[in-house]
């Protein structure tokens, strides 16, 4: 009886699990989840900051606020991400 686990990972290995393929798929899933969380947080934060009264459309000031907020959020996230990755590399080099 097959459990269904690993059916997409075996490739030409006759149903054997390929740890490299599994690891890559997990990395992709984590990256997608992180991107979704980033987008959700950015949307929530910028909506609360920029939208006073939700309506059928955004006025010019709301549109500008949303654009600036999202730009700043992404800039901050990129700065933190670069610093974090740099720190990880330094720590790995010291191991």
Secondary structure, 3 states (H helix, E strand, C coil): CCCCCCCCCCCCCCCCCCHHHHHHHHHHHHHHHHHHHHHHHHHHHHHHHHCCCCCCCCCHHHHHHHHHHHHHHHHHHHHHHHHHHHHHHHHHHCC
